[in-house]
Amino acid sequence: RLSARQEADQQTALDALIDRLRLHLDIFPRGLYQPVESLPVRAAQRAEGSASRWAAMRPVVERLDIENAIDIGAGAGYFTIELARLGVHTIAIEPDPPNHRTTLLAVRRSGLRNIGVPALELRPDNMRMLTPADCTLFLSLWHHLVRNYGFEASTGMFREIWARTGTLLAFDTGEREMSPEFRLPPMEPDPASGSSATYEKPAMARSSSTSVPTRPSTTTADPVSATCSR
């Protein structure tokens, strides 16, 4: 007869085996989207893109002394875990079941204790469930919202996200490569002017933002139509 310790060890090993099998089923056939070190998969579709985005965001997060954050559309949890490693208490929101399971596994294997992964799908009718945070990551998701809910409703969701962001919002979306089904508006005057930015809210006003490497510095409007630099 096995001892309690041996039974626990066997259960842990079995759980790890099932988790690994579930992971490979969840990422099949496209593979892992983001390069998450804690997952037992080395190749990722957006390895370079994820790393370059984080390289742009990290110094801003550190300069602004961000204490808590929400990663909306967390994918496999890459940015969530990177934020948590800086000591930022982070909530990862990922509605896609395979991605949600992958994020849960990545967080558990990372050993970090300052991450929450609720089972929550943000919609136009439940935006009040979104917790305010110093920092919001809203990356590669808006075009999916436009496809699912239309431009007007998705813009309303963006306004709610901006209103609940205390200091910093990082945003990007699909550009001209997106198919017509996404119903995106024209990226005028060009995609680089309308698809990626970090918006910073100073203590007393929504007026300025940090620049993102590889993007030109331009004057634009934030999600509530206040002029800001990008």
Solvent accessible surface area in square Angstrom, and as a share of the most:
residue,aa,sasa,rsa
1,R,274,1.00
2,L,74,0.37
3,S,57,0.37
4,A,84,0.65
5,R,177,0.64
6,Q,91,0.41
7,E,84,0.37
8,A,53,0.41
9,D,75,0.39
10,Q,111,0.49
11,Q,97,0.43
12,T,89,0.52
13,A,64,0.50
14,L,89,0.45
15,D,64,0.33
16,A,55,0.43
17,L,116,0.58
18,I,93,0.47
19,D,39,0.20
20,R,117,0.43
21,L,109,0.54
22,R,102,0.37
23,L,3,0.02
24,H,81,0.36
25,L,104,0.52
26,D,17,0.09
27,I,25,0.13
28,F,156,0.65
29,P,104,0.66
30,R,193,0.70
31,G,32,0.31
32,L,4,0.02
33,Y,80,0.30
34,Q,10,0.05
35,P,33,0.21
36,V,5,0.03
37,E,126,0.57
38,S,19,0.12
39,L,2,0.01
40,P,21,0.13
41,V,25,0.15
42,R,174,0.64
43,A,79,0.61
44,A,21,0.16
45,Q,95,0.42
46,R,82,0.30
47,A,41,0.32
48,E,148,0.66
49,G,17,0.16
50,S,5,0.03
51,A,51,0.40
52,S,63,0.41
53,R,72,0.26
54,W,19,0.07
55,A,68,0.53
56,A,12,0.09
57,M,7,0.03
58,R,102,0.37
59,P,73,0.46
60,V,11,0.07
61,V,3,0.02
62,E,85,0.38
63,R,138,0.50
64,L,38,0.19
65,D,114,0.59
66,I,14,0.07
67,E,119,0.53
68,N,56,0.29
69,A,2,0.02
70,I,5,0.03
71,D,3,0.01
72,I,4,0.02
73,G,19,0.18
74,A,1,0.01
75,G,9,0.08
76,A,3,0.02
77,G,0,0.00
78,Y,20,0.08
79,F,10,0.04
80,T,0,0.00
81,I,4,0.02
82,E,25,0.11
83,L,0,0.00
84,A,3,0.03
85,R,110,0.40
86,L,54,0.27
87,G,48,0.46
88,V,3,0.02
89,H,118,0.52
90,T,3,0.02
91,I,57,0.29
92,A,0,0.00
93,I,6,0.03
94,E,11,0.05
95,P,56,0.35
96,D,57,0.29
97,P,80,0.50
98,P,42,0.26
99,N,52,0.27
100,H,28,0.13
101,R,87,0.32
102,T,3,0.02
103,T,0,0.00
104,L,69,0.34
105,L,15,0.08
106,A,0,0.00
107,V,17,0.10
108,R,144,0.53
109,R,122,0.44
110,S,33,0.21
111,G,55,0.53
112,L,45,0.22
113,R,229,0.84
114,N,30,0.15
115,I,27,0.14
116,G,30,0.28
117,V,24,0.14
118,P,53,0.33
119,A,97,0.75
120,L,28,0.14
121,E,85,0.38
122,L,14,0.07
123,R,92,0.33
124,P,58,0.36
125,D,114,0.59
126,N,15,0.08
127,M,9,0.04
128,R,219,0.80
129,M,121,0.54
130,L,7,0.03
131,T,71,0.41
132,P,92,0.58
133,A,10,0.08
134,D,39,0.20
135,C,0,0.00
136,T,5,0.03
137,L,0,0.00
138,F,0,0.00
139,L,20,0.10
140,S,36,0.23
141,L,29,0.14
142,W,21,0.07
143,H,10,0.05
144,H,60,0.27
145,L,14,0.07
146,V,0,0.00
147,R,83,0.30
148,N,90,0.46
149,Y,67,0.26
150,G,13,0.13
151,F,100,0.42
152,E,151,0.68
153,A,35,0.27
154,S,0,0.00
155,T,35,0.20
156,G,30,0.29
157,M,3,0.01
158,F,20,0.09
159,R,107,0.39
160,E,66,0.30
161,I,1,0.01
162,W,3,0.01
163,A,59,0.46
164,R,49,0.18
165,T,3,0.02
166,G,45,0.44
167,T,31,0.18
168,L,1,0.00
169,L,0,0.00
170,A,1,0.01
171,F,19,0.08
172,D,7,0.03
173,T,13,0.08
174,G,6,0.06
175,E,43,0.19
176,R,156,0.57
177,E,127,0.57
178,M,44,0.20
179,S,50,0.32
180,P,128,0.81
181,E,106,0.47
182,F,18,0.07
183,R,135,0.49
184,L,39,0.19
185,P,44,0.28
186,P,103,0.64
187,M,17,0.08
188,E,119,0.53
189,P,103,0.65
190,D,53,0.27
191,P,24,0.15
192,A,29,0.22
193,S,22,0.14
194,G,32,0.30
195,S,0,0.00
196,S,15,0.10
197,A,2,0.02
198,T,6,0.03
199,Y,15,0.06
200,E,23,0.10
201,K,18,0.08
202,P,47,0.30
203,A,106,0.82
204,M,182,0.81
205,A,55,0.43
206,R,99,0.36
207,S,57,0.37
208,S,47,0.30
209,S,19,0.12
210,T,20,0.12
211,S,73,0.47
212,V,25,0.14
213,P,82,0.52
214,T,140,0.82
215,R,71,0.26
216,P,73,0.46
217,S,93,0.60
218,T,41,0.24
219,T,98,0.57
220,T,36,0.21
221,A,55,0.43
222,D,7,0.04
223,P,19,0.12
224,V,46,0.27
225,S,82,0.53
226,A,34,0.26
227,T,94,0.55
228,C,7,0.04
229,S,59,0.38
230,R,17,0.06
